[in-house]
Amino acid sequence: MRPTRHGSTTRRLRAAAAVLLLGALVAGCSGGSESMSADSGGAVAQDGVVGLGRESMGTGAGGSDSARTPAARTVAQTRAVIRTGRVSVVSPDLDELRGQVDDLLLTVGGTIDNEQTSHDRKGEVERSVLVLRVPVDEFAAVMTALEDLGTMRFSDSTSKDVTTEVIDVEERVQTLQNSLDRLQRFQRAATNIDDLIAFEDQITEREQELSSLQAQQAYLADKTSMATISLTLTLPEKVVAPPGPLDDAGFLAGLRNGWEALEDAVVVSLTVVGAVLPFAVVLALVGVPVWLLVRSTARRRTTTAVPAGPAEPADRD
């Protein structure tokens, strides 16, 4: 017997209602589970605020704190390079050369970091060593200008790429700074005295590490922004001509040689007198009193050793 059209329609409606009911139950269950997970997450977060001190104990500067909140990475826009150079120049007038160096530094915005200058017997400059600091962008131009100041003896330069080191130090500084910010927030939220003390110890330790890294950062920034050039200025070497066959002949030459010999004799005599004089003074201070004492003692002994003469007999009547 074939089913009627009315019964088939009824069964279809019942199946559709069952599907809708099942979907509603599934949606309700998922919503309930999400609500429960949200509630549990809030509870965990509240518990985390209460127990922040113990969870943060023992974390280092680059430990779990940095893993939870990674530091913002610094993107290096340009290469960081440390440039150094050496230039040696010879000129008969070092004072004029020094003025040109001062004008050059004033033009490029450089400075003299150190200076060592020696003078001859007349007080004139015979050698000068200058340590110059110039902007890195002007390094090549300054080296060329220094080489053209006089007769160049030598010139060389070196470059050291420290881009990776600069990026590493910057990221470590940012990581420590973020860690310090979190620790300070945790310390403000802590209510237990033990947690406060523990946070204070960790904050002090990381502040010391941050100060050290910031000092390295400042050093790298200075070295990569200002190049160092060692400049040596010297006088030309004097060439002495060898004496001719008749240079030491004649009256004047003999007078000059005799005078030099007299000066040498006087210097030697004065040297001997100066060497003997301290000993003579000591002998005079010690020897004279001893000699007088010995002489006085000898006189006393001589007077005591001479016997008195026999008494003369009395005159008899």
C-alpha positions as CSV (number, residue, x, y, z in Angstrom):
1,M,0.0,0.0,0.0
2,R,1.5,3.4,-1.1
3,P,1.8,6.1,1.6
4,T,-0.4,9.1,1.2
5,R,1.0,12.5,0.3
6,H,-0.2,13.9,3.7
7,G,1.9,11.4,5.7
8,S,5.0,12.1,3.7
9,T,4.7,15.8,4.3
10,T,4.3,15.2,8.1
11,R,7.4,13.1,8.3
12,R,9.4,15.8,6.4
13,L,8.3,18.4,8.9
14,R,9.2,16.3,11.8
15,A,12.7,15.7,10.4
16,A,13.2,19.4,9.8
17,A,12.1,20.2,13.3
18,A,14.6,17.6,14.7
19,V,17.4,19.1,12.7
20,L,16.6,22.6,14.0
21,L,16.4,21.4,17.6
22,L,19.7,19.7,17.3
23,G,21.4,22.8,15.9
24,A,20.0,24.9,18.8
25,L,21.3,22.4,21.3
26,V,24.8,22.5,19.7
27,A,24.8,26.3,19.7
28,G,23.8,26.4,23.3
29,C,26.5,24.0,24.4
30,S,29.2,25.9,22.5
31,G,28.0,29.2,23.9
32,G,28.0,27.8,27.4
33,S,31.5,26.4,27.0
34,E,32.8,29.7,25.7
35,S,31.2,31.5,28.7
36,M,32.8,29.0,31.1
37,S,36.2,29.3,29.4
38,A,35.9,33.1,29.6
39,D,35.0,32.9,33.3
40,S,37.8,30.5,34.0
41,G,40.2,32.8,32.1
42,G,39.1,35.7,34.2
43,A,39.6,33.7,37.3
44,V,43.1,32.6,36.2
45,A,43.9,36.2,35.4
46,Q,42.8,37.3,38.9
47,D,44.8,34.5,40.4
48,G,47.8,35.6,38.3
49,V,47.5,39.1,39.7
50,V,47.6,37.7,43.2
51,G,50.5,35.4,42.6
52,L,52.6,37.6,40.4
53,G,55.5,37.8,42.8
54,R,56.2,34.1,43.0
55,E,55.8,33.5,39.3
56,S,58.2,36.3,38.4
57,M,60.9,35.1,40.8
58,G,64.0,33.9,39.1
59,T,63.2,35.4,35.7
60,G,66.2,37.0,34.0
61,A,66.4,40.0,31.7
62,G,66.0,37.9,28.6
63,G,64.0,35.0,30.2
64,S,60.3,34.4,30.3
65,D,59.4,38.1,30.6
66,S,60.9,38.8,27.3
67,A,59.2,35.7,25.8
68,R,55.8,36.9,27.0
69,T,56.2,40.5,25.8
70,P,58.8,40.6,23.1
71,A,60.7,43.9,22.8
72,A,60.0,46.1,19.8
73,R,62.8,45.4,17.4
74,T,64.9,48.3,16.1
75,V,65.3,48.5,12.4
76,A,68.7,49.9,11.4
77,Q,68.2,52.5,8.7
78,T,71.9,52.9,7.8
79,R,75.1,50.9,8.5
80,A,77.0,51.7,11.7
81,V,80.7,52.0,10.9
82,I,83.7,53.0,13.1
83,R,86.2,54.8,11.0
84,T,89.8,55.6,12.0
85,G,92.7,57.1,10.0
86,R,96.4,58.1,10.3
87,V,98.2,60.9,8.4
88,S,101.8,62.1,8.6
89,V,102.7,65.4,7.0
90,V,106.1,67.1,6.7
91,S,106.3,70.9,6.4
92,P,109.0,73.6,7.2
93,D,106.4,75.8,9.0
94,L,104.4,73.8,11.5
95,D,102.7,76.9,13.0
96,E,101.1,77.7,9.7
97,L,100.1,74.0,9.3
98,R,98.4,74.1,12.7
99,G,96.4,77.1,11.7
100,Q,95.2,75.3,8.6
101,V,94.1,72.3,10.7
102,D,92.1,74.6,13.0
103,D,90.4,76.2,10.0
104,L,89.6,72.8,8.6
105,L,88.1,71.5,11.8
106,L,86.0,74.7,12.2
107,T,84.6,74.1,8.7
108,V,83.5,70.5,9.1
109,G,82.5,70.7,12.8
110,G,85.4,68.7,14.2
111,T,87.4,68.9,17.4
112,I,90.9,68.2,18.7
113,D,90.6,65.3,21.2
114,N,94.3,65.2,22.2
115,E,97.6,67.0,21.4
116,Q,101.3,66.3,22.1
117,T,103.8,68.9,20.9
118,S,107.6,69.0,21.3
119,H,109.8,72.1,20.8
120,D,113.5,72.5,20.0
121,R,116.0,74.6,22.0
122,K,114.8,77.8,20.4
123,G,111.2,77.1,21.4
124,E,110.0,76.4,17.9
125,V,107.6,73.4,17.2
126,E,109.5,70.5,15.8
127,R,106.9,67.8,16.1
128,S,103.1,67.7,16.9
129,V,100.7,64.8,17.2
130,L,97.0,65.6,17.1
131,V,94.0,63.3,17.6
132,L,91.1,64.7,15.6
133,R,87.4,63.9,15.9
134,V,85.4,64.7,12.7
135,P,81.9,63.7,11.6
136,V,81.8,60.3,9.8
137,D,80.3,61.8,6.7
138,E,83.2,64.2,6.4
139,F,85.9,61.5,7.0
140,A,87.0,61.0,3.4
141,A,87.1,64.8,2.7
142,V,89.1,65.5,5.8
143,M,91.6,62.8,5.1
144,T,92.2,64.2,1.6
145,A,92.5,67.8,2.9
146,L,95.1,66.7,5.6
147,E,97.1,64.8,3.0
148,D,97.4,68.1,0.9
149,L,98.6,70.2,3.8
150,G,102.3,69.4,3.1
151,T,104.6,66.6,2.0
152,M,102.7,63.4,2.9
153,R,104.8,60.7,4.5
154,F,102.1,58.1,4.9
155,S,98.3,57.8,5.1
156,D,96.0,54.9,5.9
157,S,92.5,54.3,7.2
158,T,90.4,51.5,8.6
159,S,86.7,50.8,8.9
160,K,84.8,48.4,11.2
161,D,81.2,47.5,10.6
162,V,79.4,47.3,14.0
163,T,75.8,47.4,12.6
164,T,75.0,44.0,14.1
165,E,76.4,45.0,17.5
166,V,74.5,48.2,17.5
167,I,71.2,46.4,16.7
168,D,71.9,43.8,19.4
169,V,72.6,46.4,22.1
170,E,69.5,48.4,21.2
171,E,67.3,45.3,21.3
172,R,68.7,44.3,24.7
173,V,68.1,47.8,26.0
174,Q,64.5,47.7,24.8
175,T,64.0,44.2,26.3
176,L,65.3,45.3,29.7
177,Q,63.3,48.4,29.6
178,N,60.1,46.4,28.9
179,S,61.0,44.0,31.6
180,L,61.5,46.8,34.1
181,D,58.1,48.3,33.2
182,R,56.4,45.0,33.8
183,L,58.2,44.4,37.1
184,Q,57.2,47.9,38.3
185,R,53.6,47.3,37.4
186,F,53.7,43.9,39.2
187,Q,55.3,45.6,42.2
188,R,52.6,48.2,42.4
189,A,49.9,45.5,42.3
190,A,51.6,43.2,44.9
191,T,50.2,43.2,48.5
192,N,52.7,40.8,50.1
193,I,55.8,42.2,51.7
194,D,57.9,39.2,50.5
195,D,56.7,39.9,46.9
196,L,57.6,43.5,47.2
197,I,61.1,42.8,48.4
198,A,61.6,40.2,45.6
199,F,60.4,42.7,43.0
200,E,62.7,45.3,44.4
201,D,65.8,43.0,44.1
202,Q,64.9,42.1,40.6
203,I,64.3,45.8,39.6
204,T,67.7,46.8,41.1
205,E,69.5,44.0,39.2
206,R,67.9,44.9,35.9
207,E,68.5,48.6,36.4
208,Q,72.2,47.9,36.7
209,E,72.2,45.8,33.6
210,L,70.3,48.5,31.8
211,S,72.8,51.2,32.8
212,S,75.7,49.1,31.5
213,L,74.0,48.5,28.2
214,Q,73.1,52.2,27.9
215,A,76.8,53.0,28.4
216,Q,77.7,50.6,25.6
217,Q,75.0,52.2,23.4
218,A,76.4,55.7,24.1
219,Y,80.0,54.5,23.3
220,L,78.9,52.9,20.0
221,A,76.9,56.0,19.1
222,D,79.9,58.3,19.7
223,K,82.3,56.1,17.7
224,T,79.9,55.6,14.8
225,S,79.0,59.3,14.6
226,M,82.5,60.8,14.9
227,A,85.6,59.4,13.2
228,T,89.1,59.5,14.8
229,I,92.1,60.7,12.8
230,S,95.7,60.7,14.2
231,L,97.7,63.6,12.5
232,T,101.5,63.8,12.8
233,L,103.2,67.0,11.8
234,T,107.0,67.1,11.6
235,L,109.8,69.3,10.2
236,P,111.9,68.1,7.3
237,E,115.1,66.3,8.2
238,K,118.2,68.4,8.0
239,V,120.9,67.1,5.7
240,V,124.4,67.8,7.0
241,A,127.1,68.0,4.3
242,P,130.2,66.0,5.0
243,P,133.3,68.2,6.0
244,G,135.7,69.1,3.2
245,P,139.5,68.5,3.4
246,L,140.3,72.2,4.3
247,D,137.3,72.8,6.6
248,D,139.4,72.2,9.8
249,A,142.4,74.2,8.6
250,G,143.4,77.8,9.3
251,F,143.6,80.1,12.3
252,L,139.9,80.3,13.0
253,A,139.6,76.5,12.8
254,G,142.5,76.1,15.2
255,L,141.0,78.7,17.5
256,R,137.6,77.0,17.4
257,N,139.1,73.6,18.1
258,G,141.3,75.0,21.0
259,W,138.3,76.7,22.5
260,E,136.2,73.5,22.3
261,A,139.1,71.6,23.9
262,L,139.3,74.1,26.7
263,E,135.6,73.9,27.3
264,D,135.9,70.1,27.4
265,A,138.8,70.3,30.0
266,V,136.8,72.8,32.1
267,V,133.7,70.5,32.0
268,V,135.8,67.5,33.0
269,S,137.5,69.4,35.8
270,L,134.2,70.7,37.2
271,T,132.8,67.2,37.0
272,V,135.7,65.8,39.0
273,V,135.4,68.6,41.6
274,G,131.6,68.0,41.9
275,A,132.1,64.3,42.4
276,V,134.9,64.8,45.1
277,L,133.3,67.7,46.9
278,P,130.7,65.7,48.9
279,F,133.4,63.3,50.2
280,A,135.6,66.3,51.1
281,V,132.8,67.9,53.1
282,V,132.0,64.7,55.0
283,L,135.8,64.3,55.8
284,A,136.0,67.8,57.0
285,L,133.0,67.5,59.3
286,V,134.1,64.1,60.7
287,G,137.8,64.1,60.3
288,V,138.7,67.5,61.8
289,P,136.9,66.8,65.2
290,V,138.5,63.4,65.3
291,W,142.0,64.8,64.6
292,L,141.6,67.5,67.3
293,L,140.4,64.9,69.8
294,V,143.4,62.6,69.1
295,R,145.8,65.5,69.4
296,S,144.4,66.6,72.7
297,T,144.6,63.1,74.1
298,A,148.2,62.7,73.0
299,R,149.1,66.0,74.8
300,R,147.5,64.8,78.0
301,R,149.4,61.5,77.9
302,T,152.7,63.3,77.3
303,T,152.2,65.6,80.2
304,T,151.3,62.7,82.5
305,A,154.3,60.6,81.5
306,V,157.0,63.2,82.3
307,P,158.0,62.6,86.1
308,A,158.6,65.4,88.4
309,G,162.3,66.2,89.2
310,P,163.9,65.1,92.7
311,A,163.4,67.6,95.5
312,E,166.5,69.7,96.3
313,P,168.0,69.0,99.7
314,A,167.6,71.7,102.3
315,D,170.8,73.8,102.9
316,R,172.5,72.8,106.0
317,D,174.4,75.1,108.2
